Amino acid sequence: MDLKNNRQSFLGGNLDKVLSQSLVGIIGLGGGGSQIVQQLAHIGFKRYLLCDFDTIEETNLNRLVGATISDIESKSRKVDIAVRLIRSLHPDAEIQSIPKRFQEEAAALMKCNIIFGCLDGLGNRDQLERLTRSAKIPYIDIGMDVNDKIATEPPRMSGQVIASLPGCPCMRCYGYLNEEELSKEYAAYGDAGVRPQVIWPNGVLSSTAIGIALNLLTHWTDRSNKQILYYEYDGNSGTLKPHLFYERELHRNTSCPHYPGFHS
């Protein structure tokens, strides 16, 4: 085993191969995606596909890991900030950088071994899940929101981590995606306003997503078929717990009726 991985040896004798050969896609490199990139790089992954069409703005500095004031001045692309972060730890890393919307480079994503989605909007999540299901690629989605418009009550911070795996329940099975909410989003397109975002919930959600991914890739807990694949985060109470779906269905053989032909 590579000397750098001695402290991670519990992840199994196959770890060096996983870290050197797995192609990891990170779609969306803002508050959540930048933390995914940072953790993957520290763990030692060497192959990346990074996708984000956006450039950094001053309002991103409160949560985009690796960003600097000079990036604001130079209007750096988020993919370039992520590349710089990875290269600072692994100069020899293999990185495919895509400064576009993922829908424009769908074919490139098909080569990934696992994909993290750190996107705004239900529609983007729906499209990315369809793509990953068609390619039988494990997809882990993270997202958080703050509702600060509740009269007489404090703002409500919430989030989720959902792993959508071939042959397992999808985001529609969980009720996270549905046609009613997608229609509402499409109808309000361009009128979403500015959503509150901060760094610490993204840290919780990103770390949880990384934990799911490492178990899928290394099977270190020997629970790869029974691990929790949907977590709910309550930022007001500081809790992260399995969604009620898993309280009921974890020990059942639950398949996906929405993508019945896309099994592993």
C-alpha positions, 0 to 999 in steps of 0.5 A: 500500500502507498505510504501516504495511505497508511492511515487509511488502511482500514479502507481495504487492500484495494484502496490504492487501485480505487484511488488511482483508477476510479474516475470521479465526476463532480458536477457543480463546483460551488459551496458543496462541490468545492468541498467534495473536491477538497476531500477527494483530493486529500483522500488521494483520488487521482482521476477527476471530471469537473463540470461547472459553467460558472465564474466566481463572484464575490458572494461565493467567498463565504462558502467556495473552498479554495477561492481567493480574493485574487480569483474575484479580481481575475474572474476565475472559473470555478473549474479552474479553482478546483483544478488548482486545489487538486494540483496543490496535492496531486500535481500528476492528477488526471483532470478533465475540466469542463467549463460548461453545463453538464447537459452539453457534455453528457457523453463525457460523464458516461465514463465516470465510475461515480458522480457527485451532483452539487446542483441548484434546482430540481430540474437539473437533478432530474436530468442528471439522474436520468443520465446516470441511470442510463449509464448505470453510474452511481450518483450521489446528490447533495443540496441545502436550503435556508427558508428565511421567510417564515413569519414569527419563526427563525429561518429553517435550514435543511438539506439532503444527501441522496445516493441513486444507485442502479437497481435501487430506489431513485429520487422519484421513489423517495418522493424528492422529485415529482412532477408537481414540484418540477412543474412549479420550478419550471413555471418560476424559472428566472424568478427564484431570487437569491437563496441564502447559502453558508459553508457549514451545512455544505461541509456536513452534507459533503462529508456524508456523501464522501462517506457513502462513496467510499463505502460503495468503492471499497466496501470497507463496512461490508454493508454496501447493500444495506447502507443508508442512501438517503439522509435528511439534515436539519440545520436548526437542530444540528441533526443528520438522520436517515429519511423515513423511507429508510426507517421503513424500507431498509431491510426490504428488497426495494427496487425502482419502478421508474428505471426498471431496466437500469440495474447494475 
